[in-house]
Amino acid sequence: MPYCRGSSNNQYTGAISLGVSEKEMAMANGSKEALDKRAHSNFKKEERAKDAKVGAAAYEAEGRAVAVKTARLRALRLAKEAADKVEGAAKPVKPPTQKRTNRSLP
């Protein structure tokens, strides 16, 4: 028997007897769930964005630290090379000596 609003012998109860279809009722119940799901999803997106900012800042800080360390080590290497060059110029250069060979007698 089809549903009629004013029918007294209605076999359906609950929301349908009030004139609200099951689909409308499911959407009404689902809307809170959908809102909760959407809010949770937005929260997760915001958390990921915050984590990305923190990660990017850490990555950049690490890169700057590496650049500073590289510059320091390069300066030390260049200073050592310059000192070695000055020290090498101060030492007299010895002419190369000939190696002695053992000559066997025939």
LINVEN-V378874 format. One record per residue. N is the residue number from 1. RES is the residue in one small letter. PSI is psi in whole degrees, -180 to 180 (NA if undefined). Layout:
N:RES:PSI, N:RES:PSI
This chain:
1:m:132, 2:p:154, 3:y:134, 4:c:143, 5:r:-41, 6:g:5, 7:s:131, 8:s:-23, 9:n:41, 10:n:130, 11:q:-14, 12:y:148, 13:t:177, 14:g:-133, 15:a:-33, 16:i:-35, 17:s:-19, 18:l:-2, 19:g:15, 20:v:128, 21:s:164, 22:e:-37, 23:k:-44, 24:e:-40, 25:m:-41, 26:a:-40, 27:m:-38, 28:a:-43, 29:n:-39, 30:g:-23, 31:s:-38, 32:k:-42, 33:e:-41, 34:a:-41, 35:l:-43, 36:d:-43, 37:k:-44, 38:r:-42, 39:a:-42, 40:h:-41, 41:s:-44, 42:n:-39, 43:f:-44, 44:k:-39, 45:k:-43, 46:e:-41, 47:e:-43, 48:r:-39, 49:a:-42, 50:k:-44, 51:d:-38, 52:a:-41, 53:k:-44, 54:v:-43, 55:g:-41, 56:a:-41, 57:a:-42, 58:a:-41, 59:y:-44, 60:e:-41, 61:a:-41, 62:e:-41, 63:g:-41, 64:r:-40, 65:a:-41, 66:v:-42, 67:a:-41, 68:v:-44, 69:k:-41, 70:t:-43, 71:a:-40, 72:r:-47, 73:l:-36, 74:r:-44, 75:a:-42, 76:l:-43, 77:r:-45, 78:l:-38, 79:a:-41, 80:k:-43, 81:e:-40, 82:a:-41, 83:a:-41, 84:d:-38, 85:k:-43, 86:v:-43, 87:e:-39, 88:g:-34, 89:a:-28, 90:a:-27, 91:k:138, 92:p:145, 93:v:124, 94:k:139, 95:p:148, 96:p:138, 97:t:152, 98:q:144, 99:k:141, 100:r:138, 101:t:143, 102:n:119, 103:r:126, 104:s:144, 105:l:141, 106:p:NA
